[in-house]
Amino acid sequence: MIDKNGHIRRAVVPQKRGGPPFVATFDFAQAASWDAKGAKTGTERNNAQELEFLLNATIDKLLEEPFKP
Protein backbone atom coordinates (compact mmCIF):
# COMPACT_ATOMS: atom_id res chain seq x y z
CA MET A 1 0.00 0.00 0.00
CA ILE A 2 1.31 3.48 -0.82
CA ASP A 3 0.45 6.41 1.44
CA LYS A 4 -0.38 10.02 0.46
CA ASN A 5 3.30 10.93 0.56
CA GLY A 6 4.40 8.11 -1.75
CA HIS A 7 5.84 5.80 0.94
CA ILE A 8 5.22 2.06 0.87
CA ARG A 9 3.35 1.05 4.02
CA ARG A 10 2.78 -2.35 5.61
CA ALA A 11 1.03 -3.53 8.73
CA VAL A 12 3.26 -4.03 11.77
CA VAL A 13 2.25 -6.71 14.27
CA PRO A 14 3.97 -6.62 17.69
CA GLN A 15 5.12 -10.01 18.99
CA LYS A 16 3.57 -11.17 22.25
CA ARG A 17 6.76 -12.92 23.36
CA GLY A 18 9.07 -10.02 22.57
CA GLY A 19 11.42 -9.77 19.67
CA PRO A 20 11.05 -7.77 16.48
CA PRO A 21 7.54 -7.12 15.18
CA PHE A 22 6.16 -9.00 12.20
CA VAL A 23 5.88 -6.72 9.16
CA ALA A 24 2.93 -8.00 7.14
CA THR A 25 2.61 -7.70 3.42
CA PHE A 26 -1.02 -7.73 2.34
CA ASP A 27 -0.75 -11.18 0.73
CA PHE A 28 -4.15 -12.85 1.05
CA ALA A 29 -3.00 -15.96 -0.85
CA GLN A 30 -0.28 -16.50 1.77
CA ALA A 31 -2.80 -15.96 4.57
CA ALA A 32 -5.12 -18.55 3.00
CA SER A 33 -2.18 -20.96 2.79
CA TRP A 34 -1.46 -20.48 6.51
CA ASP A 35 -5.15 -21.11 7.25
CA ALA A 36 -5.06 -24.33 5.21
CA LYS A 37 -2.04 -25.47 7.25
CA GLY A 38 -3.84 -24.68 10.52
CA ALA A 39 -1.56 -21.80 11.57
CA LYS A 40 -3.07 -19.80 14.45
CA THR A 41 -3.10 -16.01 14.79
CA GLY A 42 -3.54 -15.73 18.55
CA THR A 43 -6.87 -13.96 18.00
CA GLU A 44 -10.40 -15.14 17.29
CA ARG A 45 -9.80 -14.45 13.58
CA ASN A 46 -8.17 -16.77 11.06
CA ASN A 47 -5.16 -15.51 9.07
CA ALA A 48 -7.16 -14.12 6.14
CA GLN A 49 -9.55 -12.33 8.51
CA GLU A 50 -6.64 -11.00 10.57
CA LEU A 51 -4.97 -9.68 7.42
CA GLU A 52 -8.20 -7.95 6.39
CA PHE A 53 -8.43 -6.43 9.89
CA LEU A 54 -4.82 -5.19 9.64
CA LEU A 55 -5.46 -3.76 6.18
CA ASN A 56 -8.47 -1.81 7.43
CA ALA A 57 -6.55 -0.56 10.48
CA THR A 58 -3.65 0.55 8.27
CA ILE A 59 -6.01 2.35 5.87
CA ASP A 60 -7.68 4.15 8.78
CA LYS A 61 -4.28 5.22 10.14
CA LEU A 62 -3.11 6.47 6.74
CA LEU A 63 -6.30 8.46 6.18
CA GLU A 64 -5.64 10.30 9.45
CA GLU A 65 -2.10 11.29 8.44
CA PRO A 66 -1.66 14.69 6.75
CA PHE A 67 -0.28 15.11 3.24
CA LYS A 68 3.22 16.61 3.28
CA PRO A 69 3.91 18.44 -0.01
Secondary structure as GFF3:
##gff-version 3
##sequence-region A 1 69
A	DSSP	beta_strand	11	13	.	.	.	ID=ss1
A	DSSP	beta_strand	22	24	.	.	.	ID=ss2
A	DSSP	alpha_helix	28	36	.	.	.	ID=ss3
A	DSSP	alpha_helix	47	64	.	.	.	ID=ss4
###
